[in-house]
Amino acid sequence: MIPNLNTSVVVLAPGETRQFAVSGQFFFCTAATAPFSMSIDGGSYNTILAGIAFPTAQPFSRLLLQDTSGSGCAITFMTGEAGIAYYPPSVTSITKGAPTYTKGSATIALGAGATWDFLGLDGANVRKQIVVTNLDGAAQILKILDKTGVIGATVYPQRGWTIETSGKVTVKNPNGGAINFEVLETFYS
């Protein structure tokens, strides 16, 4: 137990200065809704924020707290004769990912020089991720274009490519012959 440990909660009106008769040699502001000014035993004012803690060279007996935000301030502080360690409770929240479903394209035969757009929507449902698989067994590649038509990736034969995006993805066949590919998209339910 720490002797002479005091916890105070105060709500200052806009511009208000309030005096507290508290003794100690250590100050800790555990919470404040806005920065405020504080004077120790009538000395100069210093700006204080939540989380600031410090010892004083000499014991004090009076604190002056002043709202400088212009909108009022709620303050919680502790004083004591020795250093204070305060660990606010932490909340760990575990969230489950949003429900999704997959939708395949089946095999698509894309002609020489042609493109195929995937817009990122299945009705009103937005896409989370897209997988493009090049089914060609030879040396024909596919190009992935961004929404402005700039080449962003290459899908080599018998390889796949994936990205998390809800935006438009265009698959282009830059080859002289048709090429087969498949797409699997994951949509939010």
N, CA and C atoms as a LAMMPS dump frame, in Angstrom:
ITEM: TIMESTEP
0
ITEM: NUMBER OF ATOMS
567
ITEM: BOX BOUNDS ff ff ff
-5.0000000000000000e+02 5.0000000000000000e+02
-5.0000000000000000e+02 5.0000000000000000e+02
-5.0000000000000000e+02 5.0000000000000000e+02
ITEM: ATOMS id mol type element x y z
1 1 1 N 0.834 -1.187 0
2 1 2 C 0 0 0
3 1 3 C 0.876 1.247 0
4 2 1 N 0.511 2.208 -0.836
5 2 2 C 1.24 3.471 -0.901
6 2 3 C 0.571 4.437 0.058
7 3 1 N 1.323 4.958 1.028
8 3 2 C 0.71 5.904 1.956
9 3 3 C 0.346 7.204 1.247
10 4 1 N -0.74 7.799 1.672
11 4 2 C -1.176 9.103 1.193
12 4 3 C -1.39 9.125 -0.32
13 5 1 N -2.042 8.124 -0.843
14 5 2 C -2.378 8.089 -2.276
15 5 3 C -3.769 8.68 -2.451
16 6 1 N -3.86 9.728 -3.287
17 6 2 C -5.133 10.401 -3.52
18 6 3 C -5.493 10.328 -4.995
19 7 1 N -6.746 10.04 -5.275
20 7 2 C -7.254 10.089 -6.64
21 7 3 C -8.361 11.128 -6.672
22 8 1 N -8.282 12.026 -7.643
23 8 2 C -9.28 13.082 -7.758
24 8 3 C -9.83 13.127 -9.168
25 9 1 N -11.111 13.427 -9.267
26 9 2 C -11.773 13.603 -10.556
27 9 3 C -12.429 14.971 -10.533
28 10 1 N -12.193 15.752 -11.589
29 10 2 C -12.738 17.101 -11.643
30 10 3 C -13.2 17.396 -13.065
31 11 1 N -14.276 18.17 -13.167
32 11 2 C -14.732 18.675 -14.459
33 11 3 C -14.659 20.194 -14.38
34 12 1 N -13.78 20.757 -15.218
35 12 2 C -13.619 22.206 -15.25
36 12 3 C -14.483 22.792 -16.349
37 13 1 N -15.166 23.886 -16.031
38 13 2 C -15.94 24.618 -17.032
39 13 3 C -14.957 25.352 -17.943
40 14 1 N -15.397 25.806 -19.109
41 14 2 C -14.496 26.543 -20.002
42 14 3 C -13.839 27.716 -19.276
43 15 1 N -12.492 27.744 -19.295
44 15 2 C -11.742 28.83 -18.68
45 15 3 C -11.626 28.787 -17.165
46 16 1 N -12.271 27.827 -16.511
47 16 2 C -12.287 27.763 -15.043
48 16 3 C -10.927 27.369 -14.478
49 17 1 N -10.58 27.966 -13.328
50 17 2 C -9.405 27.57 -12.537
51 17 3 C -9.918 27.112 -11.189
52 18 1 N -9.436 25.933 -10.737
53 18 2 C -9.89 25.409 -9.458
54 18 3 C -8.682 24.959 -8.644
55 19 1 N -8.76 25.219 -7.324
56 19 2 C -7.671 24.862 -6.414
57 19 3 C -7.994 23.568 -5.684
58 20 1 N -6.951 22.734 -5.473
59 20 2 C -7.1 21.476 -4.739
60 20 3 C -6.07 21.437 -3.629
61 21 1 N -6.53 21.151 -2.42
62 21 2 C -5.627 20.986 -1.286
63 21 3 C -5.26 19.503 -1.21
64 22 1 N -4.196 19.143 -1.864
65 22 2 C -3.7 17.762 -1.86
66 22 3 C -2.205 17.81 -1.578
67 23 1 N -1.722 16.825 -0.85
68 23 2 C -0.292 16.807 -0.553
69 23 3 C 0.36 15.62 -1.243
70 24 1 N 1.636 15.773 -1.47
71 24 2 C 2.383 14.694 -2.092
72 24 3 C 3.699 15.183 -2.653
73 25 1 N 4.378 14.288 -3.306
74 25 2 C 5.622 14.626 -3.97
75 25 3 C 5.671 13.967 -5.345
76 26 1 N 4.486 13.507 -5.793
77 26 2 C 4.379 12.876 -7.108
78 26 3 C 2.994 13.167 -7.664
79 27 1 N 2.942 13.507 -8.962
80 27 2 C 1.678 13.813 -9.643
81 27 3 C 1.561 12.919 -10.872
82 28 1 N 0.334 12.415 -11.135
83 28 2 C 0.084 11.596 -12.318
84 28 3 C -1.308 11.9 -12.846
85 29 1 N -1.377 12.382 -14.095
86 29 2 C -2.664 12.629 -14.756
87 29 3 C -3.05 11.359 -15.501
88 30 1 N -4.045 10.636 -15.004
89 30 2 C -4.438 9.368 -15.631
90 30 3 C -5.408 9.555 -16.79
91 31 1 N -6.143 10.667 -16.813
92 31 2 C -7.08 10.922 -17.913
93 31 3 C -7.382 12.415 -17.976
94 32 1 N -7.545 12.904 -19.215
95 32 2 C -7.951 14.296 -19.426
96 32 3 C -8.57 14.383 -20.812
97 33 1 N -9.727 15.014 -20.899
98 33 2 C -10.404 15.116 -22.192
99 33 3 C -9.797 16.199 -23.073
100 34 1 N -8.916 17.034 -22.52
101 34 2 C -8.224 18.076 -23.284
102 34 3 C -6.993 18.489 -22.48
103 35 1 N -5.997 19.09 -23.135
104 35 2 C -4.865 19.622 -22.368
105 35 3 C -5.367 20.7 -21.391
106 36 1 N -4.67 20.834 -20.269
107 36 2 C -5.023 21.86 -19.283
108 36 3 C -3.73 22.393 -18.676
109 37 1 N -3.821 23.471 -17.921
110 37 2 C -2.649 24.038 -17.251
111 37 3 C -2.731 23.735 -15.768
112 38 1 N -1.542 23.568 -15.168
113 38 2 C -1.486 23.273 -13.746
114 38 3 C -0.358 24.063 -13.097
115 39 1 N -0.646 24.571 -11.905
116 39 2 C 0.347 25.263 -11.086
117 39 3 C 0.491 24.478 -9.79
118 40 1 N 1.732 24.279 -9.352
119 40 2 C 1.999 23.589 -8.089
120 40 3 C 2.372 24.639 -7.048
121 41 1 N 1.583 24.686 -5.974
122 41 2 C 1.811 25.631 -4.865
123 41 3 C 1.965 27.07 -5.342
124 42 1 N 1.188 27.486 -6.368
125 42 2 C 1.199 28.861 -6.837
126 42 3 C 2.345 29.2 -7.771
127 43 1 N 3.108 28.216 -8.206
128 43 2 C 4.208 28.469 -9.136
129 43 3 C 3.685 28.692 -10.55
130 44 1 N 4.583 28.646 -11.516
131 44 2 C 4.195 28.893 -12.903
132 44 3 C 3.296 27.752 -13.406
133 45 1 N 2.474 28.09 -14.398
134 45 2 C 1.571 27.109 -14.992
135 45 3 C 2.298 26.328 -16.082
136 46 1 N 2.011 25.032 -16.14
137 46 2 C 2.554 24.147 -17.172
138 46 3 C 1.406 23.393 -17.819
139 47 1 N 1.55 23.098 -19.104
140 47 2 C 0.529 22.341 -19.82
141 47 3 C 0.65 20.862 -19.465
142 48 1 N -0.484 20.26 -19.149
143 48 2 C -0.533 18.852 -18.748
144 48 3 C -1.466 18.109 -19.701
145 49 1 N -1.077 16.888 -20.065
146 49 2 C -1.884 15.994 -20.906
147 49 3 C -2.097 14.686 -20.156
148 50 1 N -3.065 13.913 -20.593
149 50 2 C -3.277 12.589 -20.008
150 50 3 C -2.013 11.763 -20.169
151 51 1 N -1.62 11.067 -19.102
152 51 2 C -0.446 10.202 -19.138
153 51 3 C 0.806 10.835 -18.566
154 52 1 N 0.792 12.134 -18.32
155 52 2 C 1.978 12.803 -17.766
156 52 3 C 2.072 12.507 -16.273
157 53 1 N 3.269 12.099 -15.859
158 53 2 C 3.532 11.809 -14.449
159 53 3 C 4.914 12.335 -14.112
160 54 1 N 5.076 12.885 -12.913
161 54 2 C 6.392 13.397 -12.525
162 54 3 C 6.478 13.553 -11.017
163 55 1 N 7.712 13.445 -10.483
164 55 2 C 7.938 13.763 -9.068
165 55 3 C 8.256 15.252 -8.941
166 56 1 N 8.107 15.781 -7.767
167 56 2 C 8.489 17.169 -7.513
168 56 3 C 9.689 17.178 -6.575
169 57 1 N 10.501 18.236 -6.657
170 57 2 C 11.703 18.331 -5.821
171 57 3 C 11.336 18.463 -4.344
172 58 1 N 10.241 19.182 -4.088
173 58 2 C 9.786 19.406 -2.72
174 58 3 C 8.34 18.932 -2.598
175 59 1 N 7.918 18.51 -1.417
176 59 2 C 6.509 18.157 -1.24
177 59 3 C 5.611 19.357 -1.549
178 60 1 N 4.443 19.088 -2.123
179 60 2 C 3.491 20.162 -2.415
180 60 3 C 2.234 19.958 -1.587
181 61 1 N 1.439 21.034 -1.478
182 61 2 C 0.205 20.935 -0.699
183 61 3 C -0.99 21.521 -1.432
184 62 1 N -0.735 22.101 -2.636
185 62 2 C -1.837 22.746 -3.35
186 62 3 C -1.582 22.667 -4.858
187 63 1 N -2.641 22.327 -5.595
188 63 2 C -2.592 22.308 -7.06
189 63 3 C -3.667 23.235 -7.596
190 64 1 N -3.322 24.009 -8.613
191 64 2 C -4.291 24.845 -9.32
192 64 3 C -4.427 24.276 -10.73
193 65 1 N -5.639 23.876 -11.094
194 65 2 C -5.897 23.336 -12.426
195 65 3 C -6.728 24.346 -13.198
196 66 1 N -6.36 24.588 -14.46
197 66 2 C -7.026 25.606 -15.265
198 66 3 C -7.36 25.041 -16.646
199 67 1 N -8.632 25.194 -17.046
200 67 2 C -9.028 24.799 -18.404
201 67 3 C -8.483 25.823 -19.388
202 68 1 N -7.74 25.346 -20.371
203 68 2 C -7.209 26.231 -21.414
204 68 3 C -7.77 25.867 -22.783
205 69 1 N -8.652 24.881 -22.815
206 69 2 C -9.204 24.421 -24.095
207 69 3 C -10.328 25.335 -24.588
208 70 1 N -10.981 26.029 -23.65
209 70 2 C -12.107 26.871 -24.015
210 70 3 C -13.414 26.111 -24.118
211 71 1 N -13.353 24.79 -23.946
212 71 2 C -14.584 24.005 -24.034
213 71 3 C -14.813 23.139 -22.8
214 72 1 N -14.017 23.335 -21.781
215 72 2 C -14.15 22.539 -20.565
216 72 3 C -13.294 21.289 -20.652
217 73 1 N -13.062 20.676 -19.495
218 73 2 C -12.157 19.531 -19.449
219 73 3 C -12.484 18.654 -18.247
220 74 1 N -12.548 17.345 -18.474
221 74 2 C -12.701 16.378 -17.381
222 74 3 C -11.313 15.791 -17.113
223 75 1 N -10.889 15.798 -15.851
224 75 2 C -9.529 15.396 -15.484
225 75 3 C -9.582 14.381 -14.342
226 76 1 N -8.773 13.348 -14.45
227 76 2 C -8.568 12.405 -13.351
228 76 3 C -7.074 12.409 -13.059
229 77 1 N -6.71 12.634 -11.787
230 77 2 C -5.291 12.642 -11.44
231 77 3 C -5.066 11.973 -10.096
232 78 1 N -3.812 11.564 -9.894
233 78 2 C -3.411 10.926 -8.641
234 78 3 C -2.222 11.693 -8.076
235 79 1 N -2.168 11.776 -6.751
236 79 2 C -1.011 12.336 -6.07
237 79 3 C -0.602 11.374 -4.97
238 80 1 N 0.663 11.407 -4.628
239 80 2 C 1.162 10.522 -3.585
240 80 3 C 2.525 10.95 -3.106
241 81 1 N 3.029 10.211 -2.127
242 81 2 C 4.33 10.525 -1.542
243 81 3 C 5.463 9.847 -2.299
244 82 1 N 5.127 8.903 -3.169
245 82 2 C 6.151 8.178 -3.922
246 82 3 C 5.644 7.998 -5.347
247 83 1 N 6.506 7.524 -6.216
248 83 2 C 6.137 7.289 -7.605
249 83 3 C 4.937 6.369 -7.719
250 84 1 N 4.111 6.619 -8.704
251 84 2 C 2.883 5.86 -8.904
252 84 3 C 2.965 5.177 -10.258
253 85 1 N 2.656 3.907 -10.296
254 85 2 C 2.552 3.196 -11.569
255 85 3 C 1.08 2.87 -11.773
256 86 1 N 0.571 3.224 -12.918
257 86 2 C -0.839 2.996 -13.215
258 86 3 C -0.938 2.32 -14.573
259 87 1 N -1.63 1.211 -14.631
260 87 2 C -1.822 0.493 -15.875
261 87 3 C -3.32 0.404 -16.139
262 88 1 N -3.817 1.25 -17.051
263 88 2 C -5.253 1.212 -17.313
264 88 3 C -5.656 -0.145 -17.872
265 89 1 N -6.877 -0.566 -17.606
266 89 2 C -7.309 -1.855 -18.128
267 89 3 C -7.297 -1.828 -19.655
268 90 1 N -6.864 -2.933 -20.238
269 90 2 C -6.869 -3.003 -21.697
270 90 3 C -7.911 -4.025 -22.122
271 91 1 N -8.549 -3.72 -23.203
272 91 2 C -9.592 -4.592 -23.731
273 91 3 C -9.065 -5.227 -25.001
274 92 1 N -9.115 -6.532 -25.062
275 92 2 C -8.729 -7.247 -26.269
276 92 3 C -10.001 -7.729 -26.935
277 93 1 N -10.214 -7.263 -28.141
278 93 2 C -11.414 -7.723 -28.819
279 93 3 C -11.015 -8.632 -29.968
280 94 1 N -11.714 -9.697 -30.069
281 94 2 C -11.471 -10.668 -31.13
282 94 3 C -12.654 -10.575 -32.075
283 95 1 N -12.358 -10.241 -33.312
284 95 2 C -13.432 -10.117 -34.279
285 95 3 C -13.289 -11.181 -35.347
286 96 1 N -14.396 -11.654 -35.799
287 96 2 C -14.432 -12.646 -36.852
288 96 3 C -14.504 -11.895 -38.173
289 97 1 N -13.783 -12.399 -39.166
290 97 2 C -13.835 -11.77 -40.477
291 97 3 C -15.254 -11.769 -41.02
292 98 1 N -15.527 -10.808 -41.877
293 98 2 C -16.851 -10.708 -42.485
294 98 3 C -17.116 -11.956 -43.323
295 99 1 N -18.357 -12.429 -43.362
296 99 2 C -18.675 -13.626 -44.134
297 99 3 C -18.441 -13.393 -45.633
298 100 1 N -17.938 -14.422 -46.282
299 100 2 C -17.645 -14.344 -47.711
300 100 3 C -18.136 -15.599 -48.424
301 101 1 N -18.115 -15.55 -49.753
302 101 2 C -18.372 -16.725 -50.584
303 101 3 C -17.518 -16.615 -51.84
304 102 1 N -17.294 -17.731 -52.504
305 102 2 C -16.479 -17.719 -53.722
306 102 3 C -17.358 -17.953 -54.939
307 103 1 N -16.867 -17.438 -56.061
308 103 2 C -17.578 -17.596 -57.324
309 103 3 C -16.532 -17.805 -58.419
310 104 1 N -16.628 -18.943 -59.103
311 104 2 C -15.694 -19.261 -60.174
312 104 3 C -16.226 -18.819 -61.524
313 105 1 N -15.31 -18.624 -62.456
314 105 2 C -15.687 -18.18 -63.799
315 105 3 C -15.886 -19.328 -64.764
316 106 1 N -15.454 -20.542 -64.396
317 106 2 C -15.292 -21.654 -65.328
318 106 3 C -14.16 -21.27 -66.278
319 107 1 N -13.876 -22.09 -67.257
320 107 2 C -12.777 -21.797 -68.18
321 107 3 C -13.216 -20.756 -69.205
322 108 1 N -12.385 -19.74 -69.376
323 108 2 C -12.659 -18.672 -70.335
324 108 3 C -11.603 -18.76 -71.431
325 109 1 N -12.029 -18.796 -72.689
326 109 2 C -11.112 -18.767 -73.833
327 109 3 C -11.013 -17.317 -74.295
328 110 1 N -9.824 -16.74 -74.14
329 110 2 C -9.618 -15.332 -74.472
330 110 3 C -8.84 -15.239 -75.777
331 111 1 N -9.45 -14.612 -76.764
332 111 2 C -8.839 -14.496 -78.091
333 111 3 C -7.592 -13.632 -78.088
334 112 1 N -6.806 -13.752 -79.151
335 112 2 C -5.562 -12.991 -79.303
336 112 3 C -5.835 -11.493 -79.184
337 113 1 N -5.08 -10.815 -78.313
338 113 2 C -5.196 -9.373 -78.135
339 113 3 C -6.426 -8.911 -77.369
340 114 1 N -7.282 -9.828 -76.956
341 114 2 C -8.537 -9.469 -76.282
342 114 3 C -8.33 -9.224 -74.788
343 115 1 N -9.31 -8.56 -74.172
344 115 2 C -9.308 -8.336 -72.724
345 115 3 C -10.637 -8.808 -72.138
346 116 1 N -10.623 -9.053 -70.823
347 116 2 C -11.82 -9.463 -70.089
348 116 3 C -11.811 -8.709 -68.768
349 117 1 N -12.888 -7.966 -68.477
350 117 2 C -12.974 -7.162 -67.257
351 117 3 C -13.696 -7.9 -66.137
352 118 1 N -13.168 -7.77 -64.947
353 118 2 C -13.807 -8.245 -63.719
354 118 3 C -13.99 -7.004 -62.852
355 119 1 N -15.244 -6.608 -62.649
356 119 2 C -15.564 -5.302 -62.071
357 119 3 C -15.559 -5.251 -60.545
358 120 1 N -15.505 -6.399 -59.876
359 120 2 C -15.447 -6.391 -58.417
360 120 3 C -16.799 -6.458 -57.738
361 121 1 N -17.846 -6.699 -58.499
362 121 2 C -19.193 -6.8 -57.929
363 121 3 C -19.873 -8.081 -58.395
364 122 1 N -20.662 -8.662 -57.512
365 122 2 C -21.549 -9.764 -57.842
366 122 3 C -22.929 -9.311 -57.364
367 123 1 N -23.678 -8.686 -58.254
368 123 2 C -24.918 -8.019 -57.85
369 123 3 C -24.53 -6.83 -56.984
370 124 1 N -25.004 -6.816 -55.739
371 124 2 C -24.661 -5.731 -54.816
372 124 3 C -23.486 -6.102 -53.913
373 125 1 N -22.974 -7.328 -54.028
374 125 2 C -21.884 -7.787 -53.164
375 125 3 C -20.527 -7.386 -53.739
376 126 1 N -19.658 -6.901 -52.862
377 126 2 C -18.344 -6.393 -53.253
378 126 3 C -17.301 -7.501 -53.128
379 127 1 N -16.388 -7.522 -54.094
380 127 2 C -15.327 -8.525 -54.079
381 127 3 C -14.281 -8.191 -53.025
382 128 1 N -13.768 -9.245 -52.394
383 128 2 C -12.655 -9.137 -51.448
384 128 3 C -11.34 -9.481 -52.134
385 129 1 N -11.333 -10.559 -52.916
386 129 2 C -10.098 -11.062 -53.504
387 129 3 C -10.383 -11.709 -54.847
388 130 1 N -9.371 -11.697 -55.733
389 130 2 C -9.486 -12.331 -57.038
390 130 3 C -8.244 -13.185 -57.282
391 131 1 N -8.448 -14.373 -57.895
392 131 2 C -7.366 -15.273 -58.281
393 131 3 C -7.518 -15.535 -59.772
394 132 1 N -6.444 -15.305 -60.541
395 132 2 C -6.44 -15.555 -61.979
396 132 3 C -5.44 -16.673 -62.236
397 133 1 N -5.859 -17.733 -62.937
398 133 2 C -4.982 -18.857 -63.246
399 133 3 C -4.841 -19.018 -64.753
400 134 1 N -3.594 -19.018 -65.222
401 134 2 C -3.281 -19.217 -66.639
402 134 3 C -3.226 -20.717 -66.893
403 135 1 N -4.146 -21.239 -67.721
404 135 2 C -4.223 -22.678 -67.982
405 135 3 C -3.347 -23.113 -69.151
406 136 1 N -2.699 -22.177 -69.815
407 136 2 C -1.882 -22.518 -70.975
408 136 3 C -0.708 -23.403 -70.555
409 137 1 N -0.445 -24.432 -71.345
410 137 2 C 0.657 -25.353 -71.037
411 137 3 C 1.927 -24.984 -71.764
412 138 1 N 1.869 -24.029 -72.667
413 138 2 C 3.047 -23.658 -73.462
414 138 3 C 3.678 -22.392 -72.882
415 139 1 N 3.924 -21.422 -73.738
416 139 2 C 4.635 -20.227 -73.305
417 139 3 C 3.786 -18.971 -73.363
418 140 1 N 2.47 -19.099 -73.479
419 140 2 C 1.615 -17.92 -73.58
420 140 3 C 1.335 -17.341 -72.195
421 141 1 N 1.479 -16.048 -72.075
422 141 2 C 1.277 -15.361 -70.81
423 141 3 C -0.016 -14.559 -70.843
424 142 1 N -0.472 -14.193 -69.675
425 142 2 C -1.583 -13.246 -69.523
426 142 3 C -1.038 -12.006 -68.844
427 143 1 N -1.623 -10.86 -69.146
428 143 2 C -1.256 -9.614 -68.477
429 143 3 C -2.443 -9.154 -67.64
430 144 1 N -2.158 -8.6 -66.478
431 144 2 C -3.184 -8.035 -65.606
432 144 3 C -3.053 -6.521 -65.709
433 145 1 N -4.168 -5.859 -66.021
434 145 2 C -4.181 -4.409 -66.171
435 145 3 C -4.922 -3.771 -65.006
436 146 1 N -4.471 -2.586 -64.61
437 146 2 C -5.188 -1.864 -63.561
438 146 3 C -6.391 -1.143 -64.175
439 147 1 N -7.099 -0.369 -63.355
440 147 2 C -8.337 0.264 -63.82
441 147 3 C -8.116 1.279 -64.931
442 148 1 N -6.872 1.737 -65.098
443 148 2 C -6.583 2.707 -66.163
444 148 3 C -5.97 2.048 -67.393
445 149 1 N -5.829 0.706 -67.358
446 149 2 C -5.282 -0.006 -68.51
447 149 3 C -3.785 -0.197 -68.488
448 150 1 N -3.115 0.165 -67.415
449 150 2 C -1.673 -0.005 -67.286
450 150 3 C -1.375 -1.426 -66.833
451 151 1 N -0.376 -2.074 -67.47
452 151 2 C 0.007 -3.434 -67.092
453 151 3 C 0.592 -3.413 -65.686
454 152 1 N 0.071 -4.306 -64.848
455 152 2 C 0.528 -4.358 -63.464
456 152 3 C 1.141 -5.686 -63.069
457 153 1 N 0.837 -6.758 -63.829
458 153 2 C 1.366 -8.077 -63.465
459 153 3 C 1.306 -8.999 -64.676
460 154 1 N 2.092 -10.083 -64.584
461 154 2 C 2.121 -11.107 -65.613
462 154 3 C 1.782 -12.437 -64.972
463 155 1 N 0.922 -13.223 -65.634
464 155 2 C 0.587 -14.563 -65.159
465 155 3 C 1.188 -15.546 -66.162
466 156 1 N 2.189 -16.27 -65.721
467 156 2 C 2.903 -17.211 -66.576
468 156 3 C 2.121 -18.511 -66.733
469 157 1 N 2.428 -19.322 -67.761
470 157 2 C 1.699 -20.567 -67.994
471 157 3 C 1.689 -21.479 -66.766
472 158 1 N 0.528 -22.059 -66.52
473 158 2 C 0.314 -22.992 -65.409
474 158 3 C 0.588 -22.35 -64.04
475 159 1 N 0.398 -21.038 -63.943
476 159 2 C 0.602 -20.305 -62.693
477 159 3 C -0.647 -19.498 -62.361
478 160 1 N -0.725 -19.084 -61.1
479 160 2 C -1.828 -18.255 -60.649
480 160 3 C -1.329 -16.907 -60.151
481 161 1 N -2.236 -15.978 -60.041
482 161 2 C -1.944 -14.631 -59.531
483 161 3 C -3.137 -14.216 -58.692
484 162 1 N -2.889 -13.555 -57.562
485 162 2 C -3.986 -13.14 -56.7
486 162 3 C -3.707 -11.781 -56.082
487 163 1 N -4.797 -11.09 -55.753
488 163 2 C -4.696 -9.801 -55.056
489 163 3 C -6.011 -9.553 -54.326
490 164 1 N -5.917 -8.891 -53.172
491 164 2 C -7.118 -8.427 -52.481
492 164 3 C -7.477 -7.078 -53.059
493 165 1 N -8.606 -6.992 -53.725
494 165 2 C -9.081 -5.727 -54.271
495 165 3 C -10.56 -5.817 -54.589
496 166 1 N -11.246 -4.716 -54.395
497 166 2 C -12.644 -4.637 -54.805
498 166 3 C -12.753 -3.888 -56.129
499 167 1 N -11.621 -3.396 -56.612
500 167 2 C -11.612 -2.609 -57.842
501 167 3 C -11.594 -3.456 -59.101
502 168 1 N -11.724 -2.779 -60.221
503 168 2 C -11.726 -3.416 -61.531
504 168 3 C -10.372 -4.068 -61.806
505 169 1 N -10.408 -5.306 -62.321
506 169 2 C -9.218 -6.022 -62.764
507 169 3 C -9.483 -6.471 -64.191
508 170 1 N -8.539 -6.183 -65.103
509 170 2 C -8.675 -6.58 -66.499
510 170 3 C -7.6 -7.603 -66.831
511 171 1 N -8.026 -8.71 -67.446
512 171 2 C -7.096 -9.742 -67.914
513 171 3 C -6.929 -9.539 -69.414
514 172 1 N -5.663 -9.492 -69.897
515 172 2 C -5.383 -9.261 -71.317
516 172 3 C -4.555 -10.406 -71.873
517 173 1 N -4.896 -10.806 -73.099
518 173 2 C -4.119 -11.805 -73.834
519 173 3 C -3.251 -11.062 -74.842
520 174 1 N -1.939 -10.922 -74.569
521 174 2 C -1.074 -10.201 -75.495
522 174 3 C -0.495 -11.106 -76.591
523 175 1 N -0.922 -12.367 -76.607
524 175 2 C -0.364 -13.363 -77.52
525 175 3 C -1.062 -13.354 -78.873
526 176 1 N -0.493 -14.108 -79.813
527 176 2 C -1.052 -14.222 -81.158
528 176 3 C -2.157 -15.249 -81.278
529 177 1 N -2.356 -16.068 -80.248
530 177 2 C -3.41 -17.081 -80.286
531 177 3 C -4.261 -17.024 -79.032
532 178 1 N -5.375 -17.751 -79.07
533 178 2 C -6.285 -17.79 -77.916
534 178 3 C -5.598 -18.468 -76.734
535 179 1 N -6.053 -18.126 -75.559
536 179 2 C -5.503 -18.703 -74.328
537 179 3 C -6.646 -18.942 -73.348
538 180 1 N -6.566 -20.035 -72.608
539 180 2 C -7.583 -20.364 -71.606
540 180 3 C -7.111 -19.934 -70.215
541 181 1 N -8.047 -19.4 -69.45
542 181 2 C -7.747 -19.051 -68.061
543 181 3 C -9.008 -19.215 -67.231
544 182 1 N -8.836 -19.218 -65.91
545 182 2 C -9.956 -19.28 -64.961
546 182 3 C -9.765 -18.207 -63.892
547 183 1 N -10.904 -17.793 -63.347
548 183 2 C -10.89 -16.796 -62.28
549 183 3 C -11.757 -17.29 -61.132
550 184 1 N -11.257 -17.108 -59.929
551 184 2 C -12.029 -17.374 -58.72
552 184 3 C -12.05 -16.072 -57.93
553 185 1 N -13.254 -15.587 -57.629
554 185 2 C -13.393 -14.355 -56.863
555 185 3 C -14.044 -14.654 -55.522
556 186 1 N -13.59 -13.977 -54.487
557 186 2 C -14.186 -14.078 -53.161
558 186 3 C -14.947 -12.777 -52.916
559 187 1 N -16.234 -12.907 -52.6
560 187 2 C -17.105 -11.742 -52.385
561 187 3 C -17.58 -11.727 -50.926
562 188 1 N -17.784 -10.523 -50.404
563 188 2 C -18.416 -10.382 -49.095
564 188 3 C -19.906 -10.697 -49.264
565 189 1 N -20.453 -11.45 -48.297
566 189 2 C -21.88 -11.831 -48.349
567 189 3 C -22.775 -10.652 -48.064
